[in-house]
Structures are given as C-alpha cells and as structure tokens.
Amino acid sequence: MAELAYYVYCIAESASASQLPIASLPAAIEDNSKLEWISINTLAALVSQVPRALYSEENLAEHLTDATWTAIRAMRHETVVEFVAKRATVIPLRFGTIYLERAGVEQMLNEKTIELASMIEQLRGREEWGVNVYSDRAVLLSSITSVSPVLRDLVQRAEQAPPGQSYLMQKKIETMKVDEARAAVNRIVDQIEESLKAQTDDARRLRILKVETTEHGELKAKFAFLVKRANFEEFRDAAERLAQEHQAAGVRLELTGPWPVYNF
Amino acid sequence: MADFDQILVGEEWEGNELSLLETLDHVLNRGLVIAGEITIAVADIDLIFIGLNVMVSSVETAQEVLSKRQLTE
C-alpha cells in the first residue's frame, strides 16, 4: 500500500467540529479517502489522507502544471472549506499544506493554539467579500472633461479665449485627456478603497494576476474586505452608491462573495 | 441593479467564468500558510502561469468529471 500523508484544509474550533460530523461533509481532495477532524485542545484541523508520492514537492510541482489536475483539486479544497465556513468560524489554509504524519498536525495545533485561537476570534461572525473595479476606457475618455477638474477648468477657459488661443488650448486638452483619464481612474479606485474600508473591519488590495478585459472594461483593482455578517447590508449599500456615483466615468464595481476568509 | 454586479460564491459557479477564476485564485494563491512538512513551495503558482483560458476549460472539464462521478456514486 502506498505511503500516505495528511492534507490539511482548514482549522476550526473543536466545538464547531463536533457539530459537523464527517458523514455530512463534502468529498475529500483525493478519491478513496475520507475527511477527518484531528482535534487538540480547543482546536480541530480538517484533514484527509493523500498518497505521499502524489504530493511530494517534486511531483506536486509537475502535477500543478496540469490545469485539469489542479482545477479538480482546487475546487474540492474550496468546496470543503466553503461548507465548513458556512457553518462555523474557520481559518482556511492555502492549497497544498501537507503533513507526513498525523503527529505533525497534532503538534502544529498544539504549538499554535494561542495564535490560531486569536485568529478565530478575529474572524468570528465575519466574511470576506471581494470588490473588483473595472474601467471602460471609451466611456471614461468621452466623459473625462466632466470628471477631471483640471480639464473642466481648461475647457471653460478655452471657450472664453480668443479663437487662436482657444485652438491651441483645444490641442492641449486633447493630449491631456489620456493622462487625466489615468489619474481619474486611480483617484476613483482610491476613493472606493477608502469608502469601503470605513465600512469594514479590514481591507486588502490584491494583486491582479492578469489584466483582464471583460464586457465591463479593464480590471483596474481588486480588493478583499473583512465584513461582519451583521454589517453586510450597509457594506453592500455603500458599494452600490459608489457604483452609481462612478458609473458616468465608465467605472463598474463587482462584488464577489461571501468567501471563506482567505486574505486576513 | 444594472450598474452593479454581485456574484455569490458557491452555488453560482456553473456558467460563471469569473467566479471560477476568482475561486481558483483564492484557493491556489491565498489562505493561511502554516509550516506543514510540505507547504506548497508552489505557493506562487500564478494563474498566468497556467494560462487563464486553459484554466477555464480545465475547470469546465473538472466540473464534468466531478458531476459524472457524483451521478455514478
């Protein structure tokens, strides 16, 4: 029989774990294996056994280049973590945390009890929501004179200037539009971040993996917010107000969630 | 609302490419890193590396595989 290792999905309180019997949980990351809670003191790690060879560092790197292999397992990981997160306060672990022995998991829970317990306290009653900000360049450029105070001012002065001077100012306005558009998007993104930060317990600006152009325009920023469940309606309303406020500038907001709290 | 999108995670995976990509991004690139014997050194597998389009079609394949398996269980 192949040697096994322990794959860890997430960490919750033992009390919550006992409310979530294994039979009720989704499928484990590998076939022919069951989820299992390993409980030490007040904490419990959700694990399942995996073939050691499959997840050894050199083999894993190889498998991860196989997108189908990775996608199936990433989705199973997520399904398990989401299931628990809907029913208990949970610390999600990154995909691919492996212990060779059960004792290793126990030792980790033991050594990190205080740290993990305090993380759980910080996450209790909270969810992660993602906000993606898109900018439609064509819409922005066509509305930039009303969005940018500098341009607005210049346009007004050009209208009042004598024809020759007005012509030159028009030229200048055209060349300034692109730079102003970029500045306007940055300003709007910062404003969205500040406004939503004020509504939430914590905020993270995430890196953009690939510049995506969608029907909403180009992805300009991604945020994660830690939101109290009780405050979700206010957070949502604030996001909606921002969406309306910046719609004319071609900016669109997208809210994703609720996520297990991966970013905090 | 026409000017506002809200994507719910979980149930709405199907047919929503963005939600799938968001999910993969969360699972593969984030979450608590604790010292396991093997914490994926591959922590930085970017979706760029795998290629977004490949990833989307893989997820669709993966979903088919998973749903067939569920049916046969």
Boltz contact constraints between the chains, C-beta under 6 A:
constraints:
  - contact:
      token1: [A, 57]
      token2: [B, 38]
      max_distance: 6.0
  - contact:
      token1: [A, 57]
      token2: [B, 41]
      max_distance: 6.0
  - contact:
      token1: [A, 61]
      token2: [B, 42]
      max_distance: 6.0
  - contact:
      token1: [A, 64]
      token2: [B, 42]
      max_distance: 6.0
  - contact:
      token1: [A, 64]
      token2: [B, 45]
      max_distance: 6.0
  - contact:
      token1: [A, 67]
      token2: [B, 50]
      max_distance: 6.0
  - contact:
      token1: [A, 67]
      token2: [B, 54]
      max_distance: 6.0
  - contact:
      token1: [A, 67]
      token2: [B, 55]
      max_distance: 6.0
  - contact:
      token1: [A, 67]
      token2: [B, 58]
      max_distance: 6.0
  - contact:
      token1: [A, 68]
      token2: [B, 58]
      max_distance: 6.0
  - contact:
      token1: [A, 68]
      token2: [B, 61]
      max_distance: 6.0
  - contact:
      token1: [A, 68]
      token2: [B, 62]
      max_distance: 6.0
  - contact:
      token1: [A, 71]
      token2: [B, 58]
      max_distance: 6.0
  - contact:
      token1: [A, 71]
      token2: [B, 59]
      max_distance: 6.0
  - contact:
      token1: [A, 71]
      token2: [B, 62]
      max_distance: 6.0
  - contact:
      token1: [A, 72]
      token2: [B, 62]
      max_distance: 6.0
  - contact:
      token1: [A, 74]
      token2: [B, 24]
      max_distance: 6.0
  - contact:
      token1: [A, 74]
      token2: [B, 27]
      max_distance: 6.0
  - contact:
      token1: [A, 74]
      token2: [B, 28]
      max_distance: 6.0
  - contact:
      token1: [A, 77]
      token2: [B, 27]
      max_distance: 6.0
  - contact:
      token1: [A, 78]
      token2: [B, 23]
      max_distance: 6.0
  - contact:
      token1: [A, 78]
      token2: [B, 27]
      max_distance: 6.0
  - contact:
      token1: [A, 82]
      token2: [B, 10]
      max_distance: 6.0
  - contact:
      token1: [A, 91]
      token2: [B, 32]
      max_distance: 6.0
  - contact:
      token1: [A, 92]
      token2: [B, 31]
      max_distance: 6.0
  - contact:
      token1: [A, 93]
      token2: [B, 31]
      max_distance: 6.0
  - contact:
      token1: [A, 93]
      token2: [B, 32]
      max_distance: 6.0
  - contact:
      token1: [A, 94]
      token2: [B, 31]
      max_distance: 6.0
  - contact:
      token1: [A, 94]
      token2: [B, 33]
      max_distance: 6.0
  - contact:
      token1: [A, 95]
      token2: [B, 27]
      max_distance: 6.0
  - contact:
      token1: [A, 95]
      token2: [B, 28]
      max_distance: 6.0
  - contact:
      token1: [A, 96]
      token2: [B, 40]
      max_distance: 6.0
  - contact:
      token1: [A, 97]
      token2: [B, 36]
      max_distance: 6.0
  - contact:
      token1: [A, 97]
      token2: [B, 39]
      max_distance: 6.0
  - contact:
      token1: [A, 98]
      token2: [B, 36]
      max_distance: 6.0
  - contact:
      token1: [A, 98]
      token2: [B, 38]
      max_distance: 6.0
  - contact:
      token1: [A, 99]
      token2: [B, 36]
      max_distance: 6.0
  - contact:
      token1: [A, 99]
      token2: [B, 37]
      max_distance: 6.0
  - contact:
      token1: [A, 100]
      token2: [B, 37]
      max_distance: 6.0
  - contact:
      token1: [A, 104]
      token2: [B, 37]
      max_distance: 6.0
  - contact:
      token1: [A, 209]
      token2: [B, 46]
      max_distance: 6.0
  - contact:
      token1: [A, 209]
      token2: [B, 47]
      max_distance: 6.0
  - contact:
      token1: [A, 209]
      token2: [B, 48]
      max_distance: 6.0
  - contact:
      token1: [A, 210]
      token2: [B, 48]
      max_distance: 6.0
  - contact:
      token1: [A, 210]
      token2: [B, 52]
      max_distance: 6.0
  - contact:
      token1: [A, 240]
      token2: [B, 4]
      max_distance: 6.0
  - contact:
      token1: [A, 243]
      token2: [B, 3]
      max_distance: 6.0
  - contact:
      token1: [A, 243]
      token2: [B, 4]
      max_distance: 6.0
  - contact:
      token1: [A, 244]
      token2: [B, 3]
      max_distance: 6.0
  - contact:
      token1: [A, 247]
      token2: [B, 3]
      max_distance: 6.0
  - contact:
      token1: [A, 254]
      token2: [B, 5]
      max_distance: 6.0
  - contact:
      token1: [A, 255]
      token2: [B, 6]
      max_distance: 6.0
  - contact:
      token1: [A, 256]
      token2: [B, 7]
      max_distance: 6.0
  - contact:
      token1: [A, 256]
      token2: [B, 22]
      max_distance: 6.0
  - contact:
      token1: [A, 257]
      token2: [B, 9]
      max_distance: 6.0
  - contact:
      token1: [A, 259]
      token2: [B, 9]
      max_distance: 6.0
  - contact:
      token1: [A, 262]
      token2: [B, 26]
      max_distance: 6.0
  - contact:
      token1: [A, 262]
      token2: [B, 30]
      max_distance: 6.0
  - contact:
      token1: [A, 262]
      token2: [B, 31]
      max_distance: 6.0
  - contact:
      token1: [A, 263]
      token2: [B, 30]
      max_distance: 6.0
